């Protein structure tokens, strides 16, 4: 535990859509924990958030301007209390990179009270504005559920 509670890392593929949306929403909902996001791939390292993701956050009066994509390196992964994968593929990749005895990896969508058993936050990258809106809605509900689990001690 650090001064800000748990260290939580949201992980998607490129760290320009789903995981930064989750990071910004989580930061807006809690100042108890520290949040970061990263990608399993290196394609977008150093780049800002996808403009469509930034737009859906700005429409929620959230500031996406400080995000810079980063890679989920072994050092970054090892410095987390909780790793939150945005889909099953990410969880599989991450599970090969960390020690399961010391690192907890969860699926974000499993905390969506309206998810109906869904496990993945769909990637909106090749989609429309509506796909980004739906992604943000799923992430927002899921982050709320995740924070409740953290606060209750379930995680």
Buried (B, 14 or more C-beta within 10 A) or exposed (E): EEEEBBBBBBBBBBBBBBBBBBBBBBBBBBEEBBBBBBBBBBEBBEBBBBEBBBBBBBEBEBEBEEBEBBBBEEEBBEEBBBBBBBBEBBBEBBBEBBEEEEBEBBBBBBBBEEBEEBBBBBBBBEBEEEBBBBBBBBBBBBBBBBBEBBEEEEB
